[in-house]
Amino acid sequence: MKKLISIIIPAYNETDCVDELARRLSLVFESESAYDFECVIVENGSIDDTYEKLLKINAADSRFKILKLARNFRMDGGLTAGLSHVTGDACVLMTADLQDPPELIPDFLRLWEQGYENVYGVVTERQGTGPIRTFNSKAFYWLANTLTDGRVTKNASDFRLVDRTVYESVRAMDERNRFVRGLFSWVGFNSIGVPMVRPPRHGGVSNAHTLKVLDLAFKGIFAHSYKPLRLISVIGMLVSLGAVITTIWLAIQAVAFGVPFSGYGTIMCTLLLGIGIITLLLGVIGEYLALIYEEVKRRPNYIVSKKIGF
């Protein structure tokens, strides 16, 4: 009996990509005759004709199934929806814009057959990416890797193949704030990274603008690390220690050498610096409170409006 490989692909305004995506995936599995595949494309609230094209793809090949979400639930919401509906012996997660080359899936399969349970792409080069996005990615991975004690692998992408035991473990986690890439790192299992060049988009316009990337980065870091909270205590102690040392030094200067305390300008600068630090630290606390608020509300990570092919 052939092993079943499930593929999850969130798609938002990908009308220029889905036909080529389906064609290339079909070609990949024509050459991998030892496997069957199902492809769950999560239509993530597109406002173009992506859904209509997906219906035609499903009509031509029933292996391509469609989950239509009620609105856009972002990349992690789409992946979570897909994870709840797959049944394969292993599962591939990838994007619809073909920046995750389907032709790498056979390499992932070989490593899976060797015993690796989490095979993920490690981006060594980003083609067609501007300097701002490249800098944002490097900064995020450095910060995430540092604050999570290495659990978020540098340049690891969402493009991966995971064994059923792995995706079922992640699927069982009932968190509201889901940074899927971080969850797959957190659960562990036998993992390996595969170097990959990330090509330009096949078509369309990227929705990963700077603010969205930063929002995802902060949520991912705060969801998987308590170090920012600990930094508040460290910074507070350092600032307090600095204030005590400065006060003692100024007092010694005044008593021993008759040097008066600095005037209004110094006081105002010190106050503004202190207010800035306090505001920054309150912002960090606010981020964690927002995450707690999201968890307490218990709202679903996605809402399915239609299922095609299930």
C-alpha positions as CSV (number, residue, x, y, z in Angstrom):
1,M,0.0,0.0,0.0
2,K,1.3,3.4,-1.0
3,K,2.1,6.0,1.7
4,L,-0.1,9.1,1.6
5,I,1.7,12.5,1.6
6,S,-0.6,15.4,2.6
7,I,0.3,18.9,1.4
8,I,-1.0,22.1,3.1
9,I,-0.9,25.3,1.1
10,P,-2.5,28.6,2.4
11,A,-3.4,30.8,-0.6
12,Y,-4.3,34.5,-0.4
13,N,-4.7,36.4,-3.7
14,E,-2.6,33.8,-5.6
15,T,-4.5,33.8,-8.9
16,D,-1.3,34.1,-10.8
17,C,0.3,31.1,-9.1
18,V,-2.2,28.3,-8.3
19,D,-2.4,26.8,-11.8
20,E,1.4,26.5,-12.1
21,L,1.5,25.2,-8.5
22,A,-0.9,22.4,-9.2
23,R,1.0,21.5,-12.4
24,R,4.4,21.3,-10.7
25,L,3.1,19.3,-7.7
26,S,1.5,16.8,-10.1
27,L,4.7,16.4,-12.0
28,V,6.7,15.9,-8.7
29,F,4.4,13.0,-7.7
30,E,4.4,11.5,-11.1
31,S,8.1,10.8,-10.5
32,E,7.4,9.6,-7.0
33,S,5.2,6.6,-7.8
34,A,5.7,5.1,-4.4
35,Y,3.5,7.7,-2.8
36,D,-0.1,9.0,-3.1
37,F,-0.8,12.6,-2.3
38,E,-3.6,14.9,-1.2
39,C,-3.2,18.6,-1.4
40,V,-5.3,20.8,0.9
41,I,-5.3,24.3,-0.4
42,V,-6.6,26.7,2.2
43,E,-8.3,29.6,0.4
44,N,-7.5,32.3,2.9
45,G,-10.1,35.0,2.2
46,S,-8.8,36.1,-1.2
47,I,-10.4,39.1,-2.9
48,D,-9.3,38.0,-6.4
49,D,-10.4,35.0,-8.4
50,T,-8.1,32.5,-6.6
51,Y,-11.1,30.5,-5.3
52,E,-12.7,30.2,-8.8
53,K,-9.4,28.9,-10.2
54,L,-9.1,26.4,-7.3
55,L,-12.6,25.0,-8.1
56,K,-11.4,24.3,-11.7
57,I,-8.3,22.6,-10.4
58,N,-10.4,20.4,-8.0
59,A,-12.7,19.5,-10.9
60,A,-9.8,18.4,-13.0
61,D,-8.0,16.5,-10.2
62,S,-9.8,15.4,-7.0
63,R,-6.5,15.1,-5.2
64,F,-6.6,18.9,-4.8
65,K,-9.0,19.8,-2.0
66,I,-10.2,23.2,-0.9
67,L,-10.8,24.7,2.5
68,K,-12.4,28.1,2.0
69,L,-12.0,30.3,5.1
70,A,-14.5,32.9,6.1
71,R,-11.9,35.6,6.0
72,N,-8.1,36.0,6.0
73,F,-6.6,34.3,9.0
74,R,-3.1,34.9,8.0
75,M,-0.4,32.3,7.2
76,D,-0.5,30.6,10.6
77,G,-4.3,30.4,10.7
78,G,-4.2,28.9,7.2
79,L,-1.6,26.3,8.2
80,T,-3.6,25.5,11.4
81,A,-6.8,24.9,9.4
82,G,-4.9,22.6,7.0
83,L,-3.3,20.6,9.9
84,S,-6.8,19.9,11.2
85,H,-7.9,18.3,8.0
86,V,-5.0,16.2,6.7
87,T,-4.7,12.4,7.2
88,G,-1.3,11.6,5.5
89,D,1.6,9.5,6.8
90,A,3.6,12.7,6.4
91,C,2.6,16.3,5.7
92,V,4.3,19.0,3.7
93,L,3.7,22.7,4.5
94,M,4.5,25.2,1.9
95,T,3.4,28.5,0.3
96,A,1.4,29.0,-2.8
97,D,3.7,31.5,-4.5
98,L,6.2,28.9,-5.5
99,Q,9.0,30.4,-3.4
100,D,9.0,27.0,-1.8
101,P,10.0,24.9,-4.8
102,P,7.9,21.7,-5.1
103,E,10.9,20.0,-6.7
104,L,12.5,19.8,-3.2
105,I,9.8,17.5,-1.9
106,P,11.6,14.4,-3.1
107,D,14.7,15.4,-1.1
108,F,12.5,15.8,1.9
109,L,11.0,12.4,1.3
110,R,14.4,10.7,1.1
111,L,15.4,12.1,4.5
112,W,12.0,11.2,6.0
113,E,12.5,7.6,4.9
114,Q,15.9,7.7,6.6
115,G,14.2,8.4,9.9
116,Y,14.0,12.1,10.2
117,E,10.6,13.3,11.4
118,N,10.9,17.0,10.8
119,V,12.7,18.0,7.6
120,Y,12.7,21.7,7.0
121,G,14.1,24.2,4.4
122,V,16.9,26.5,5.5
123,V,17.1,29.6,3.3
124,T,20.6,30.3,2.2
125,E,19.7,32.9,-0.4
126,R,16.6,35.0,-1.1
127,Q,16.2,35.9,-4.7
128,G,14.1,38.9,-5.7
129,T,13.9,40.2,-2.1
130,G,14.7,43.8,-1.3
131,P,17.3,44.9,1.2
132,I,14.7,46.0,3.8
133,R,13.0,42.6,3.8
134,T,16.3,40.8,3.9
135,F,17.5,42.9,6.9
136,N,14.1,42.2,8.7
137,S,14.5,38.5,8.2
138,K,18.1,38.4,9.4
139,A,17.2,40.6,12.5
140,F,14.2,38.4,13.3
141,Y,16.1,35.1,13.2
142,W,19.0,36.5,15.2
143,L,16.7,37.8,17.9
144,A,14.4,34.8,17.9
145,N,17.3,32.4,18.1
146,T,18.9,34.4,20.9
147,L,15.7,34.8,23.0
148,T,14.4,31.2,22.5
149,D,17.7,29.5,23.3
150,G,18.2,28.3,19.8
151,R,14.7,26.7,19.4
152,V,13.9,28.9,16.3
153,T,16.6,27.8,13.9
154,K,18.3,30.6,11.9
155,N,16.7,31.0,8.4
156,A,14.4,28.0,8.9
157,S,11.3,28.4,6.8
158,D,7.7,27.1,7.1
159,F,8.5,24.8,4.1
160,R,8.9,21.4,5.7
161,L,7.9,17.8,5.7
162,V,6.8,16.4,9.0
163,D,5.9,12.9,10.1
164,R,2.3,12.1,11.3
165,T,3.5,11.9,14.9
166,V,4.9,15.5,14.6
167,Y,2.0,17.2,13.0
168,E,-0.5,15.4,15.3
169,S,1.5,16.7,18.3
170,V,1.3,20.3,17.0
171,R,-2.3,19.8,16.0
172,A,-3.1,18.9,19.6
173,M,-1.8,22.2,20.9
174,D,-4.8,24.4,21.6
175,E,-3.0,27.8,21.6
176,R,-4.7,30.9,20.2
177,N,-1.4,32.6,19.3
178,R,0.1,30.1,16.9
179,F,3.5,30.7,15.5
180,V,3.6,27.4,13.6
181,R,7.3,27.5,12.8
182,G,8.1,27.8,16.5
183,L,5.7,25.1,17.5
184,F,7.4,22.6,15.2
185,S,10.7,23.5,16.7
186,W,9.3,23.3,20.2
187,V,8.0,19.7,19.9
188,G,11.4,18.4,19.0
189,F,11.7,15.0,17.3
190,N,14.5,14.0,15.0
191,S,15.0,17.1,12.8
192,I,17.2,18.2,9.9
193,G,17.6,21.3,7.8
194,V,17.9,21.3,4.0
195,P,19.7,24.3,2.4
196,M,17.6,25.9,-0.2
197,V,17.6,29.0,-2.5
198,R,14.3,30.8,-2.2
199,P,13.4,32.0,-5.7
200,P,11.3,35.1,-6.5
201,R,7.5,34.8,-6.5
202,H,6.1,33.1,-9.6
203,G,3.5,35.9,-9.9
204,G,1.4,38.4,-8.0
205,V,2.5,40.7,-5.2
206,S,3.8,39.7,-1.8
207,N,1.5,40.4,1.1
208,A,4.4,40.1,3.6
209,H,4.9,43.8,4.1
210,T,7.4,45.1,6.7
211,L,4.8,45.8,9.4
212,K,3.2,42.4,9.0
213,V,6.6,40.7,9.2
214,L,7.4,42.7,12.3
215,D,4.1,41.8,13.9
216,L,4.6,38.1,13.2
217,A,8.2,38.4,14.5
218,F,7.1,39.9,17.8
219,K,4.3,37.5,18.3
220,G,6.5,34.6,17.6
221,I,9.2,35.8,20.0
222,F,6.8,36.6,22.8
223,A,4.9,33.3,22.4
224,H,8.1,31.2,22.7
225,S,10.3,33.2,25.1
226,Y,10.0,34.7,28.6
227,K,13.4,36.4,28.3
228,P,11.9,39.8,27.5
229,L,10.1,39.7,30.9
230,R,13.3,38.8,32.6
231,L,15.1,41.6,30.8
232,I,12.7,44.0,32.5
233,S,14.1,43.0,35.9
234,V,17.7,43.2,34.7
235,I,17.2,46.6,33.2
236,G,15.4,47.9,36.2
237,M,18.2,46.8,38.5
238,L,20.9,48.3,36.2
239,V,19.1,51.6,36.0
240,S,18.6,51.7,39.8
241,L,22.2,50.8,40.4
242,G,23.3,53.5,37.9
243,A,21.1,56.0,39.7
244,V,22.5,55.1,43.1
245,I,26.1,55.3,41.9
246,T,25.5,58.6,40.1
247,T,23.9,60.1,43.2
248,I,26.8,59.0,45.5
249,W,29.3,60.4,43.0
250,L,27.6,63.7,42.8
251,A,27.3,63.9,46.6
252,I,31.0,63.2,47.0
253,Q,31.8,65.9,44.4
254,A,29.6,68.4,46.2
255,V,30.9,67.6,49.7
256,A,34.6,67.0,49.0
257,F,35.2,69.5,46.1
258,G,32.4,72.0,46.3
259,V,31.1,71.0,42.9
260,P,27.3,71.7,42.8
261,F,24.8,69.3,41.5
262,S,24.1,69.7,37.8
263,G,21.2,71.9,36.9
264,Y,17.9,71.8,35.2
265,G,19.1,70.3,31.9
266,T,20.7,67.3,33.5
267,I,17.6,66.6,35.6
268,M,15.3,66.8,32.5
269,C,17.5,64.5,30.5
270,T,17.6,62.0,33.3
271,L,13.8,62.2,33.6
272,L,13.2,61.7,29.9
273,L,15.6,58.8,29.8
274,G,13.8,57.2,32.7
275,I,10.4,57.7,31.2
276,G,11.5,56.3,27.9
277,I,12.9,53.1,29.6
278,I,9.7,52.7,31.7
279,T,7.5,53.1,28.6
280,L,9.5,50.5,26.7
281,L,9.3,48.0,29.6
282,L,5.5,48.6,30.0
283,G,5.2,47.9,26.2
284,V,6.9,44.5,26.7
285,I,4.5,43.8,29.6
286,G,1.6,44.9,27.4
287,E,2.6,42.4,24.6
288,Y,2.4,39.6,27.1
289,L,-0.9,40.8,28.5
290,A,-2.3,40.9,24.9
291,L,-1.3,37.3,24.3
292,I,-3.0,36.3,27.6
293,Y,-6.1,38.2,26.5
294,E,-6.2,36.3,23.2
295,E,-5.9,33.0,25.0
296,V,-8.6,33.8,27.5
297,K,-11.1,34.7,24.8
298,R,-10.8,31.2,23.3
299,R,-11.8,32.3,19.8
300,P,-11.0,29.8,17.0
301,N,-7.8,30.2,15.0
302,Y,-9.9,29.9,11.8
303,I,-13.4,29.6,10.5
304,V,-14.2,27.3,7.5
305,S,-17.0,28.5,5.3
306,K,-16.8,25.8,2.6
307,K,-15.1,22.4,2.1
308,I,-14.5,21.1,-1.4
309,G,-13.4,17.5,-2.1
310,F,-13.4,16.2,1.5
